[in-house]
Amino acid sequence: MAKAKAPDDLSDLFEAALRARDHAHAPYSRFPVGAAVRSASGAIFTGCNVENAAYPSGVCAETAAIAAMVCAGERDIAAILVLGQTDEPLTPCGACRQRILEFATPRTLIYCASASGPGVAWTMEELLPHAFGPDRLSKGAP
């Protein structure tokens, strides 16, 4: 998997994810995460992880941001940035990769940020190769 350098024009996504991360509810893992989705219209939607005492029934930041986008009536992710408090860029978990796929294309960029800023980006296809997505379902439908 080749790492692509993140472009410099991600300050709006980074700042939105940073603000979202500051609102995370992570008393169990102590691992706050923020995410920012840019939809096809250019709007930005944010989310943070929200943990629950009935661990692990919490919500990931990416899931919350995607839910906000869908609730606003949008369905297409143009880009997403994920941010933790780590020194290394944070990638989405496997379940969130699948959730992102639902609203992304194989070429959609997923920006993985560290606490110091956007670090690397991968396409959806690079992060989840040979994915089972909505297109697989339509091929088997009558």
C-alpha positions in Angstrom: 0.0 0.0 0.0 1.6 3.3 -1.1 1.3 6.3 1.2 0.3 9.5 -0.5 1.3 12.8 1.0 -1.7 14.8 2.2 -2.3 18.1 0.4 -1.9 21.4 2.2 -5.6 22.5 1.7 -7.0 20.3 4.5 -6.9 22.9 7.2 -10.7 23.2 7.3 -11.2 19.4 7.6 -8.4 19.1 10.2 -9.7 22.0 12.3 -13.3 20.5 12.2 -12.0 17.1 13.2 -9.9 18.6 16.0 -13.0 20.5 17.4 -15.0 17.3 17.2 -12.3 15.3 18.9 -12.4 17.8 21.8 -16.0 16.7 22.4 -15.4 13.0 22.4 -16.8 10.9 25.2 -14.0 8.3 25.8 -13.8 7.6 29.5 -13.1 3.9 29.0 -10.5 3.8 26.2 -9.2 7.3 26.9 -8.7 7.5 23.2 -10.6 10.5 21.8 -11.2 10.6 18.0 -12.6 13.2 15.7 -13.6 12.9 12.1 -14.7 15.4 9.5 -16.4 14.4 6.2 -16.6 16.7 3.2 -19.6 15.8 1.2 -19.9 16.1 -2.6 -21.6 19.5 -2.1 -18.6 20.8 -0.1 -20.4 20.8 3.2 -18.4 19.5 6.2 -19.9 17.2 8.8 -18.2 16.1 12.0 -18.3 13.4 14.5 -16.5 12.2 17.6 -16.4 8.8 19.3 -19.0 8.3 22.0 -18.3 5.3 24.3 -20.7 3.5 26.5 -20.5 1.6 29.8 -21.8 -1.4 27.9 -18.5 -1.5 26.2 -18.1 -1.8 23.1 -21.5 -0.5 22.1 -20.2 3.0 21.5 -20.0 4.9 18.3 -16.9 5.7 16.3 -16.1 9.3 15.2 -16.3 8.3 11.5 -19.7 6.7 12.0 -21.0 9.8 13.8 -19.8 12.1 11.0 -21.3 9.9 8.3 -24.6 9.8 10.2 -24.6 13.6 10.4 -24.0 13.8 6.6 -26.9 11.4 5.9 -29.2 13.2 8.3 -28.6 16.4 6.3 -29.7 14.6 3.2 -26.3 14.0 1.6 -25.0 10.6 0.4 -21.6 11.1 -1.2 -18.3 11.4 0.7 -15.8 13.5 -1.3 -13.1 13.2 1.5 -12.8 12.2 5.1 -10.2 13.0 7.7 -9.7 11.0 10.9 -7.8 12.4 13.9 -6.7 11.0 17.2 -4.2 12.1 19.8 -1.5 9.9 18.4 1.9 10.9 17.0 1.4 8.6 14.0 -1.5 9.2 11.5 -4.7 7.4 12.7 -6.5 5.1 10.2 -10.2 4.2 10.4 -11.0 0.8 12.1 -12.2 -2.0 9.8 -15.9 -1.4 10.6 -15.6 2.3 9.8 -13.8 1.5 6.5 -16.9 -0.5 5.6 -19.1 2.3 6.6 -17.1 4.9 4.6 -17.3 2.6 1.6 -21.1 2.8 1.6 -20.9 6.5 0.6 -17.5 6.7 -1.1 -16.0 5.7 -4.4 -12.9 3.6 -4.8 -10.9 6.8 -5.4 -12.3 8.8 -2.4 -9.4 9.9 -0.3 -9.3 9.1 3.4 -6.9 11.4 5.2 -5.2 10.0 8.3 -4.0 12.7 10.7 -1.8 12.8 13.7 -2.1 15.3 16.5 0.2 17.6 14.7 -1.7 17.7 11.4 -2.8 15.8 8.2 -0.2 13.2 7.5 -1.1 10.7 4.8 -3.9 9.8 2.6 -5.1 6.6 1.0 -7.9 5.9 -1.4 -10.8 3.9 -0.3 -9.6 1.1 -2.6 -6.2 1.1 -0.9 -7.7 1.0 2.6 -10.3 -1.7 1.8 -9.2 -3.7 -1.2 -11.6 -6.3 -2.7 -14.4 -4.7 -0.6 -17.9 -6.0 -0.3 -19.9 -2.9 -1.1 -23.3 -1.8 -2.5 -22.2 -2.6 -6.0 -21.9 -6.3 -5.1 -25.5 -6.5 -4.0 -26.8 -5.0 -7.2 -25.0 -7.6 -9.3 -26.9 -10.4 -7.7 -30.3 -8.7 -7.7 -32.9 -9.7 -10.3 
